């Protein structure tokens, strides 16, 4: 993998990103993955999001997880996920196991590269098992950090057959201070991996975001990020408010 990244070079990497940004189906609490792994780090992770379709009831999702940096290149995390939709109360939704792999050393190449895999077991057994995976890219220019992730997703052993879907995440942030950084985030859903959906059926959500970290001594710290996203892929421009808080120790 390292040899491949070196051969691609700056121009090749930019071309690859341009071709990729053309559906992971993002829930309101989904977040932008980053490729970095810190060995020995433990974290409690809470995520929350609410989506407000125009003229319809809002839907919300939340998750709480525990993660551990098992090695210098592998981070694993287990989540319990919850949802609320159609005006109903909050209910348990799924169990998810996430594994992130750091494939290059930070700063070794123009792009830091990682890989994410997720296995989710929904409470509704008719949905089968949801598998999500894909490459993660990050680069830095001074105080500016840019991220792009290409994600593939499919449900296996589901009651209804479904094709593999493809989407993307992106993030740009400016490191103003450690406690407060600002930028933007975006999530896209494009359709089948081998056949993009018509433009009217795609989803492209993006908007302003804030980030920050408060050190508490030693490995202990609290990190946060939040974003307000507008879906430019539909006529009503549905909006999503999402946030994530992590306690690292």
C-alpha positions as CSV (number, residue, x, y, z in Angstrom):
1,X,0.0,0.0,0.0
2,X,2.8,2.4,0.8
3,X,4.5,1.7,-2.5
4,X,1.2,2.4,-4.3
5,X,0.7,5.8,-2.5
6,X,4.3,6.8,-3.4
7,X,3.9,5.9,-7.0
8,X,0.6,7.8,-7.3
9,X,2.1,11.1,-6.2
10,X,0.4,14.4,-5.8
11,X,-1.2,14.6,-9.3
12,X,-2.3,11.0,-9.3
13,X,-3.9,11.3,-5.9
14,X,-5.8,14.5,-6.8
15,X,-7.1,12.7,-10.0
16,X,-8.2,9.8,-8.0
17,X,-10.1,12.0,-5.6
18,X,-11.7,13.9,-8.4
19,X,-13.0,10.7,-10.0
20,X,-14.3,9.4,-6.7
21,X,-16.3,12.4,-5.6
22,X,-19.0,11.7,-7.8
23,X,-23.6,6.7,-1.2
24,X,-23.0,5.4,1.8
25,X,-26.5,6.1,3.1
26,X,-25.7,8.6,5.8
27,X,-27.9,8.7,8.9
28,X,-28.4,11.9,10.8
29,X,-25.9,10.9,13.5
30,X,-23.2,9.7,11.0
31,X,-19.8,11.4,11.3
32,X,-16.7,12.0,9.1
33,X,-14.0,9.3,9.6
34,X,-10.4,10.3,9.8
35,X,-7.5,7.8,9.2
36,X,-5.3,8.5,12.3
37,X,-5.0,5.8,15.0
38,X,-3.4,6.3,18.4
39,X,-2.1,3.2,20.1
40,X,-3.5,2.6,23.6
41,X,-6.1,5.3,23.4
42,X,-9.5,4.5,24.8
43,X,-12.6,6.6,24.2
44,X,-16.3,6.9,25.1
45,X,-18.1,8.3,22.0
46,X,-21.6,9.8,21.9
47,X,-23.2,10.9,18.6
48,X,-26.5,12.6,18.0
49,X,-28.3,13.9,14.9
50,X,-31.8,15.1,13.8
51,X,-33.1,15.4,10.2
52,X,-36.0,17.7,9.4
53,X,-37.7,17.0,6.1
54,X,-40.0,19.9,5.0
55,X,-43.6,19.1,5.8
56,X,-42.8,15.8,7.5
57,X,-42.0,14.5,10.9
58,X,-38.4,14.8,11.9
59,X,-36.2,11.7,12.5
60,X,-33.4,11.4,15.0
61,X,-30.6,9.0,15.7
62,X,-28.0,8.5,18.5
63,X,-25.3,6.1,19.4
64,X,-22.9,5.5,22.3
65,X,-19.7,3.5,21.9
66,X,-16.5,2.4,23.4
67,X,-13.3,2.4,21.3
68,X,-9.7,1.2,21.8
69,X,-6.5,1.8,19.9
70,X,-5.4,-1.9,19.9
71,X,-2.2,-1.4,17.9
72,X,-0.4,1.5,16.1
73,X,-2.5,0.9,13.0
74,X,-5.8,-0.6,14.3
75,X,-8.6,1.1,16.2
76,X,-11.8,-0.9,17.1
77,X,-15.1,0.4,18.5
78,X,-18.4,-1.1,19.5
79,X,-21.6,0.9,19.3
80,X,-25.2,0.7,20.5
81,X,-27.5,2.7,18.2
82,X,-30.9,4.2,18.8
83,X,-33.4,6.0,16.6
84,X,-36.7,7.9,16.7
85,X,-38.9,8.4,13.6
86,X,-42.5,9.1,12.6
87,X,-43.3,10.8,15.9
88,X,-42.6,7.6,17.8
89,X,-40.5,7.3,20.9
90,X,-36.8,6.5,21.0
91,X,-36.1,2.8,20.4
92,X,-33.0,0.6,20.2
93,X,-31.9,0.3,16.6
94,X,-28.7,-1.7,16.1
95,X,-25.4,-2.9,17.3
96,X,-22.4,-1.9,15.3
97,X,-18.7,-2.9,15.3
98,X,-16.3,-0.5,13.6
99,X,-12.7,-1.1,12.7
100,X,-10.3,1.5,11.4
101,X,-6.9,0.8,9.9
102,X,-4.1,3.4,9.4
103,X,-2.2,2.4,6.3
104,X,0.4,5.1,6.1
105,X,2.4,7.0,8.7
106,X,1.1,10.6,9.3
107,X,2.9,13.0,7.1
108,X,4.9,10.4,5.2
109,X,3.2,11.1,1.9
110,X,1.0,13.8,0.5
111,X,-2.0,12.0,1.7
112,X,-2.5,10.0,4.9
113,X,-4.4,6.9,4.0
114,X,-6.7,4.6,6.1
115,X,-9.4,2.1,5.7
116,X,-12.7,1.7,7.5
117,X,-14.9,-1.4,8.0
118,X,-18.3,-1.6,9.8
119,X,-20.6,-4.5,10.5
120,X,-24.1,-3.6,11.8
121,X,-26.8,-5.9,13.1
122,X,-30.1,-4.1,13.0
123,X,-32.8,-4.8,15.6
124,X,-35.1,-5.4,12.6
125,X,-33.9,-8.8,11.5
126,X,-35.5,-8.4,8.1
127,X,-32.7,-5.8,7.3
128,X,-30.0,-8.6,7.6
129,X,-26.5,-7.4,8.3
130,X,-25.2,-4.0,7.0
131,X,-21.6,-3.9,5.8
132,X,-19.8,-0.7,5.1
133,X,-16.2,-0.2,4.0
134,X,-13.9,2.1,2.1
135,X,-10.7,4.2,1.9
136,X,-10.0,7.3,4.0
137,X,-7.8,10.2,2.8
138,X,-6.4,13.2,4.6
139,X,-4.0,15.9,3.8
140,X,-2.8,19.1,5.5
141,X,-1.8,22.5,4.2
142,X,-0.5,24.6,7.0
143,X,-3.4,24.9,9.5
144,X,-5.9,23.5,7.0
145,X,-6.9,19.9,7.1
146,X,-8.8,18.2,4.2
147,X,-10.5,14.8,4.4
148,X,-12.3,12.6,1.8
149,X,-13.8,9.2,2.3
150,X,-15.3,6.9,-0.3
151,X,-17.7,4.4,1.2
152,X,-19.5,1.3,-0.1
153,X,-22.5,-0.2,1.7
154,X,-24.8,-3.2,1.4
155,X,-27.2,-5.3,3.5
156,X,-26.6,-9.0,3.4
157,X,-29.1,-11.7,4.3
158,X,-31.9,-9.1,4.1
159,X,-35.5,-10.0,3.4
160,X,-35.3,-8.0,0.1
161,X,-32.4,-8.1,-2.3
162,X,-30.4,-4.8,-2.5
163,X,-27.4,-3.7,-4.6
164,X,-24.2,-2.3,-3.2
165,X,-24.4,1.5,-2.8
166,X,-21.6,4.1,-3.0
167,X,-21.2,7.5,-1.4
168,X,-18.7,9.9,0.0
169,X,-17.8,12.1,3.0
170,X,-15.7,15.2,3.0
171,X,-14.4,17.6,5.6
172,X,-12.4,20.8,5.6
173,X,-11.3,22.6,8.8
174,X,-9.0,25.4,9.8
175,X,-7.1,24.9,13.1
176,X,-7.6,28.3,14.6
177,X,-7.1,27.2,18.2
178,X,-7.1,23.8,19.9
179,X,-10.4,24.5,21.6
180,X,-12.1,26.0,18.5
181,X,-11.6,25.0,14.9
182,X,-14.1,25.8,12.0
183,X,-14.8,24.6,8.6
184,X,-17.4,22.5,6.7
185,X,-18.6,18.9,6.3
186,X,-20.4,17.0,3.5
187,X,-22.1,13.6,3.0
188,X,-23.3,12.3,-0.4
189,X,-25.4,9.4,-1.6
190,X,-25.1,8.5,-5.3
191,X,-26.8,5.2,-5.9
192,X,-25.4,1.8,-7.0
193,X,-21.6,1.4,-7.0
194,X,-21.7,0.6,-10.8
195,X,-24.5,2.8,-11.9
196,X,-25.2,6.2,-10.4
197,X,-28.7,7.2,-9.7
198,X,-30.4,10.1,-11.6
199,X,-29.5,13.5,-10.2
200,X,-32.9,13.9,-8.7
201,X,-32.5,10.7,-6.6
202,X,-29.0,11.6,-5.3
203,X,-28.4,13.3,-2.0
204,X,-25.6,15.9,-1.3
205,X,-25.7,17.3,2.2
206,X,-23.1,19.9,3.3
207,X,-22.8,22.9,5.6
208,X,-20.7,24.7,8.3
209,X,-19.0,22.7,11.0
210,X,-17.1,23.4,14.2
211,X,-14.5,21.3,16.1
212,X,-12.4,21.4,19.2
213,X,-10.5,19.6,21.9
214,X,-10.1,20.3,25.6
215,X,-7.0,18.6,27.2
216,X,-7.6,17.4,30.8
217,X,-4.1,16.1,31.6
218,X,-2.2,13.1,30.4
219,X,-4.3,11.1,27.8
220,X,-7.5,12.6,29.1
221,X,-9.4,15.0,26.8
222,X,-12.8,15.9,25.5
223,X,-13.3,16.4,21.8
224,X,-16.3,17.7,19.9
225,X,-17.5,18.4,16.5
226,X,-20.9,19.6,15.1
227,X,-22.4,20.6,11.8
228,X,-25.5,22.0,10.2
229,X,-26.1,20.3,6.9
230,X,-28.5,21.2,4.0
231,X,-29.5,18.7,1.4
232,X,-29.0,20.3,-2.0
233,X,-30.1,17.1,-3.8
234,X,-33.8,17.7,-3.2
235,X,-36.3,20.5,-4.0
236,X,-37.0,21.3,-0.3
237,X,-33.4,21.4,1.0
238,X,-34.0,19.2,4.1
239,X,-31.7,20.1,6.9
240,X,-29.7,18.0,9.4
241,X,-28.1,19.0,12.7
242,X,-25.5,16.5,13.9
243,X,-22.9,16.5,16.8
244,X,-20.3,14.2,18.3
245,X,-18.6,14.3,21.7
246,X,-15.7,12.0,22.7
247,X,-14.0,11.5,26.0
248,X,-10.5,10.2,25.5
249,X,-8.5,8.5,28.2
